[in-house]
Amino acid sequence: MTRPKNFPATPTTPTQADADGDDAAPAGTTPAAGRLALHPGLLAFLMARTLSSFSSCVQAVAVGWQIYALTHSARALALVGLAQFLPMICLTMVAGHAADHMNRRRIAMTCQAIEATSALVMAIAAFGGWTTPGMIYAMVMVFGAARAFEMPCQQTFLPSIVPPHAFARAAAVSSSLFQAAAVTGPSVGGLLYGAGAGMCYIVCALGFGTAMVGTFLLPLRNMVRARQPLSVSMFVEVWRFMRERPDMLGAISLDLFAVLLGGATAMLPVYASDILHAGPTGLGLLRAAPAMGAVGCALFFVWKPLNHRAGACMFAAVATFGVATIVFAFSTSMPLSILALAVLGAADVISVVVRGALVQLRTPDSMRGRVSAVNMLFIGSSNQLGEFESGMLASLVGPVEAVALGGAGTLLVTLLWMRMFPGLRRLDRLDDLRAG
């Protein structure tokens, strides 16, 4: 699932020391809300984030189809998710600490360079015919480690570029482009795979490299910030901060379990190959379908931001996510499968908007890197762990039953969370959220 953000009523003033520097909005940049293109650095941010997302989606298609072509095993697909999950869970708090105490731009650029290099190595291996499942798993782990450091930094950039009154629309535009990349990436990946996996990886390397240029162009100024050693107390501080805000904790954990249980995307290579008989092009369409629905929903929020009964809308959206997952599980029709996945993607955006607003607007800048890292652990890693869970369950009971059980589990979690987090259910206006 995916990601908007938020920020207190006035820009943060730098007060601490960091020789490497960090990121804040340049002084005096508060153009009127709605004139988003006039905000310095916003276009560079959107380019970097969109290209990084696009490249990740192309790579996901190549990895999924390549590993299944080599092994014809649902368990092998599950191990791809596990290979991405392990670096995420091991490095989350280290990455969040780095984002709060080191140069965020430099970290993000380094990670994008590593991603580009990994894709280039895989392209060379694919063209040379040297690719093995072990090599794919190793590349996925390197990529997962880089994303673990990149994402907490990337999530802090938007609140540092646009002022609070323009944040909601900027986040909606960012989400729309992110989802557009998720639509085009799998489709392009499926088409490119027809020319070989190496071509997919070449495009990924170019995309990550260009994203690095966009990150370099962000108008972020050095922010003095005292370095502190990584310690257990910092972990405790983040946990205490989130525990004292049950609406935030509820939104993050609800999304965690919904994605963990509803991991239909892990089975897409199986569905495309063995159930729908659609081939790599069909796999690209199936991977793009959730983003098609998400783009439509995100564009709607650009026009009409979600600002009333936000909590109730989030619960309804997660329940819809579960129902759409069940429909997809039993579908043997390509159009119906695409429709179910599109509904699933649209429902996901609503959850993303509410969660992102709670995480970014209610978190002070001094903790935003660590809280964003925890958010990415809960949400980003749940995608990979959900793929592992779905793949392993599918190897035991079959892909259809595994996906259907995941959708039913999502519905059950939604009902439980409505009782456990009544404050989240009563959440109304997102633009009233403030840090603290």
Secondary structure, 3 states (H helix, E strand, C coil): CCCCCCCCCCCCCCCCCCCCCCCCCCCCCCCCCCCHHHCCCHHHHHHHHHHHHHHHHHHHHHHHHHHHHHHCCHHHHHHHHHHHHHHHHHHHHHHHHHHHHCCHHHHHHHHHHHHHHHHHHHHHHHHHCCCCHHHHHHHHHHHHHHHHHHHHHHHHHHHHHCCHHHHHHHHHHHHHHHHHHHHHHHHHHHHHHCCCHHHHHHHHHHHHHHHHHHHHCCCCCCCCCCCCCCCHHHHHHHHHHHHCCHHHHHHHHHHHHHHHHCCHHHHHHHHHHHHCCCHHHHHHHHHHHHHHHHHHHHHHHHHCCCCCCHHHHHHHHHHHHHHHHHHHHHCCCHHHHHHHHHHHHHHHHHHHHHHHHHHHHCCCHHHHHHHHHHHHHHHHHHHHHHHHHHHHHHHHHCHHHHHHHHHHHHHHHHHHHHHHCHHHHCCCCHHHCCCC
